[in-house]
């Protein structure tokens, strides 16, 4: 049995980068919702922050869905 270490390293590298990107994207979404909470407390509106947060969550869901698609296909 021969292990292709280059391919294994490539898979590890891509999965690590994608994981860090998804965590970062989710964190930006949480920060957007946090800004909405602060704006509501101050009597303002944070429509752009909420829209950005929902876009981040939608991108996370799309990435997870694509990952599931790749596993099943």
Secondary structure, 3 states (H helix, E strand, C coil): CCCCHHHHHHHHHHHHHHHHHHHHHHHHHHHHHHHHHHHHHCCCCCHHHHHHHHHHHHHHHHHHHHHHHHHHC
